[in-house]
Amino acid sequence: MSHLLKNLETPADLKDFSLNELKSLAKELREKIIDTVSDTGGHLASSLGVVEVTIALHYVLNSPQDKIIWDVGHQAYAHKLLTGRRDTFNSLRQLNGISGFPKRNESPHDCFGVGHSSTSISAALGMAIARDSKKLNNKVVAVIGDGSLTAGMAFEALNHAGHLDRNMIIILNDNEMSISPNVGALSSFLSRKMTSRLFVRFKHETEIFLNSVPRFGKDLVQLAKRTEDSFKAFVTPGMLFGAFGIEYVGPIDGHQIDELIETLKNVSRLEGPTLIHVVTRKGKGYAPAEENPSLFHGVGPFDKQSGKVKPSKEKTCSYTTIFGDYLCQLAEKDKRIVAITAAMSAGTGLLPFGDRFPERFFDVGIAEQHAVTTAAGMACEDLRPVVAIYSTFLQRAYDNVLHDVCLQNLPVTFALDRGGLVGADGPTHHGVFDLSYLRHIPNITVAVPRDEIELKRAMLTASNSEGPFAYRYPRGNALGLLDSGDVAPFTIGKGEKLRDGADATLICLGTFAETAMKAAQLLAKQGINLAVVDARFLKPLDTELLTTEAKRTGKLITLEENILAGGFGSAVMELLEQHQLYPRIMRLGLPDQFIEQGSQEELLKIHQLDTDSIVKRITKFLAQ
């Protein structure tokens, strides 16, 4: 690390840097980000793409008095390095380390915590309203990517911002759009000049003069404005934002610090909401990430010299891969099956489906609500849509699941990837609420398969269902079980007893079945004979099996990778209460809190859900 980054203590120090020093600093920031992410994994390509934008923001603004709101937040690594977290940056995404996303309790410079997309403009508008109510004059800036603008929430915020006409800046980070070099250069020049202090003053004084002209003054002002808007629309893609009542500036080269600084300074003096369109390159400064930005969007540890991702120690396929491959097999037999994802084609394992059935594959962008209701429309017309969305992102479409799918009892399947703890992405990404937020909705069937064969059985069962069906599977690799290729559908609402025992019954759900069996084997060495039941379904529960076990042993332990509040254990207790059965019960699951970041193994141990901890807790429970 050279002296620039090493000696930079606060973003205010940037104001003393020369332009050449700022350019050198950009190189240092990229080196530090690449060095760290190659060890820890993380969101590399997006963070490398906004280094110059980040420098310019902190050079012009005065954070934390001025507010910078990052959308999603996976591009905020340079921001963290410039705001006092240089020395702790090596702990990125590690247990007790700094978050991979902006986090309010981590730094005053992180003014809004994020992890999901398309929230920045809404949050920035809220801060601008609060600023004005307190009669302050600080700046408020939202940084949003072009992908995040595919979500309806972003457009709702744009519409409201234009209506309220509050002073705020929106930076549209465009790393996908192709712009002709000549048009882009002309537009960049015009945008900087048309926002300069001299031009703005000239425009204002000209408007005053024209308004003073008798009879025709107001008509001349309107003609001038239409001429300016038409000219800007001719050389820029800003007509859309103008329709919202938002001043458009750009496109600007997002890697030219001097242009960025000049534009930000000019725009900071404008009244009302302004959008600056900056064009950046994902992975900028690191050839492997520039060549394959999708791979380096969210990447595990890699060799920084070659750019090769370090191979996993696991020898088996991931649940995501198994889901994607088997869905293709089901779709070959059933032409009604279509697949829908919300900008997560690769993450949900649907790339093979898209290649084989392009006319039956729909990536709707970052628009989970739209994905679910579109699926409902398809189901109304006899298709069998499979909506593949991470558990943590399906939360955003809760009302659509309830109102548009379940209320109408439509045959829409929800494939919930990343169910349970996901590790280093932390509290915004753990899928530990889905069992609670799905099970109380009428009409839906919820299966939680314990292994890859059971996942296929759940998928086959769902494809034959005439109502809403969800199955949930975890992040990570499957067990590597031998698979003949032929699987049978489930009988809905029927669990399976995996092990007999007289002292108590451990009722588990999902991939915790393997942990439950290991715990039972260890307890057997202590002379404790534990039965193990795989409930298989969260909804409906296997009433006969569970009530029989409650009467037989009189002691039940439930085990789930979900928060305890309203989860699987709660469902079991409610079932038993309905049948006036009151055995001794201990519920094992996650506490009523947001779970921190860390590896899955670390988090399971912290929350006493690893095998050894479960054995100790059951031993204590039975001894009472």
C-alpha positions, 0 to 999 in steps of 0.5 A: 500500500502506497502513502495515499491510501495509507495516510488517508484517515477520513474522506475529507482528506481527499480535498487536498489531493491533486487530480493526479493523486486522485487517479493514483488513489483509484489504482490503490483502491482497486489493488486493495479490493482485489487483494482482499476479495481474492482471500475472502470472496465478495462482490468484486466486479461492481465495486471495481466499476465505481471506484472513480465515482466513489472518489468524486462523491467524497471529494465533492461532498462532505460525508457524513453530513451529506448523505450517500445512499448506495443501492444494494450496497455490493459496490460500496467497498471503495466507500468503506476504504475511504471512510475509516475502515481501511485497517479492518477491510481484511475482515470483509464478510468474516465473522465479527468483521465488516459487512459486505454491505453498508450497515448503519451501526458500522459507520456514520458514513453508512447512512442507510443499510441495504442488501436488497435492490432498488431502495436507494431513491426512496430512502434518499427522498425520505432523507431529503424530506427530513432535511427540509423539515429541519431546515438544513442544507446538506446534500442527499445522493442516491447511487443506483445501478441500471439493473436496479431500475428494473424494479417498480419501487425505483420508478415509484420513487422517481415519480414521487421525487419529481412530484415533490421537487426536493433537492437531491441527486440520483447517480445512475450507474450504467454498466450495461448500455452501449453508447456511441463514443461520439454521441457520448462525448458530445452529450458529456460535454453538453451536460457539463456545460449546461449545468455550469454556474454561468449557463444556469445564471444565463438561462435564469436571466434569459427567462426573466427577460423573456417573461418581461416581453409584453404579450408574447413573453410567456410563449417565448419562454415555453418555446425556449424550454421545449427547444432545450428539452428537444435538443437534450433528448436528441443527444441524450437518453434523458427523455424518460427522466424528464417525464418524471420531472427530474433534470437529466445530466449525462451520460458522463464517463464514470472513469474520468475523475475530472469530469465527474468532479466538475459535473457533481459540483455543478449539479450540487448547485441546481434546484430540484431532483437531478439524475446524473447518468454515468457509464462505467465498466464492471470489473474495471482495472482487473482483466479477468473481472472485465472479461467475465463480470458475471463470474466476479459479481459475487465470487469466492476466493480466487487466485488474483494472478490468474483470476481462477476461482479456487476449487471447492473442496466439495465433490458433489453438485449444489442443490441449485444445480440439481434443481436446474437440471431436473427442472429441464427434465420435467419441462421435457415431459410437460410443455406447460412448465415455464420458469421465471426468475428475477434477475438471478438466472445463474444464481438460481440455476436456470441458465440451462433451462433458458438455453433449452427452452428460451420461449418458456424462460422469463427473466423479469429483472429485479422485480419479484412482485411482478414475477409472482403476479405474472406467474399467477396470470400464466397459471390462470391460462393453464401454464405451470409456472415455476418461480425460482427466487432466493428465500430472502428475496421472495419476502419482497413479493409476500402480498403477491404470493398471498393475494394473487396466487394463494387466494385464487388457489393457482398452481404456481410453484415457488422454488426457494433457493438459499433457504436457511443460513447463507453465510458471509452475505449476512443478515440481509441474505439469510433465508430464515424467515420463509417457513414463518411467512409462508405457513400461515397462508391458506391453500399453499403446500410447503415441502422442505426436502432433506436431500437431493433425491427428496428435492426431485420428489418435491419438484415432481409432486409440485409439477402435478399440484393443482394449487400453490406449492413451495419447496425450499432448499439450502445454499451449498452442496448436496449429499452426493446420494446415488440416484437411479434417475427415477423418483416417485412423487410424495404423498402430500402431508406425509412424513417419514420415520427415519429411526425408532427410539423410545426415550423421545422423538426428534422431529426435523425438517429439511437438510437438518435430517442428517444432523438429527441422525448424527445426534441420535447416534451420539446420544445412543452411545450415552444410552439415550434411544432417540427416534428421528422423524423427517416431517418432510412437509411444513404444511400440511403436517403429518397429523397421524405420525406426529400425534402418534409420536407425541402419545408414544414417547411424550417428549418431542424435540423439533429442529429447524433452520428458521427463526423459532417465531412462527416456524416449524416448531410453532406449527407442531405445537399448534397441531398438538394443541388442536388434538389436546395433546400436551407432551414435553416439547423443546424447540431448536431453531434460530432466535428472534433476531437478525443473524450476523455474518459468518460461515454457515458452520460458525453460525450454527455453532454460535446458535447451538445448532451444530451436532455437538450442541444439539446433543448437549441440549437434548441431554439436558432436556431429557435430564430435567 
